[in-house]
Amino acid sequence: MLKSVMTAPAVVPQRPRNHFNLSFNLILGLTLTFFTLVLTGPVWYGLLTGYDPYTMDIRQSLAAPSAEHWLGCDRLGRDQLSRLLWGSYYSLPLAAVLIGGASIVGTTIGLAAALYSGRVARAFTTVVNVLMAFPQQLAVILLVGMLGVGLTHSILALALFWWVRFAQLSYNRAHVILQEEYIQAARLAGENMWQLVRYYLMPQLQAQLMLTALLDLSAAILALATLSFLGLATQPPIPEWGSMLFESQPYLQSAPHLLVGPLIFIFVSALCCNLLALSYRPARKS
């Protein structure tokens, strides 16, 4: 009897499938179109106008939007739309790298803590509780101040706290899944930890991780813009949406168009990520 149990194949639950409905496909298409236009903007806009984001023309200082300068010029006469498009190279890819790295590191640590349990799980819980106890926004600002102002230090400071969300999610979910009977049967059948992760844990975790990553991507865009607005991330003359907002605030009444561009780019980018998350249907078992 024991031998039959030991050799019986593990009962594998049917893999969940993502249900990409019409709204998700539509929003995904619009989002990809927007991000493609923004990220390729410096090429086609430069070919159309020939404006460089760093070229100054004091005669065009605070110029209003026109046929020559579609979104006007800043205080140094630099083309505003050109700087906004170039700023996307700092805002969007860095936010994606931050969330991608945090998700990989956090998920790996969370799964390892759930699989090994014991002291590893207790140490993991302690570290997570300590990091969660800090006011994260203030802690990031303090850490950047200690490490030094700069984009690299800002990314490191954000990453130090961002992986916790994915680690906690993967640990809690994996801890529940590992108690299921089919996991015990798989272990008796001789499957190792890598097989448990690949065939049992990740198929049930990927929908939740995807949803969390989409929501956190918009939060990362806002976080990077906030640090740049505070002067802790990108430094002049590098164009970045948050720093452009900071440079434009003294001209709120005389040249309000300078604030409209960065606000729209930040808002639409975050909105696209949130709409994707809201329209995304977590995997369901059939």
Disulfide bonds with the S-S distance in Angstrom:
none
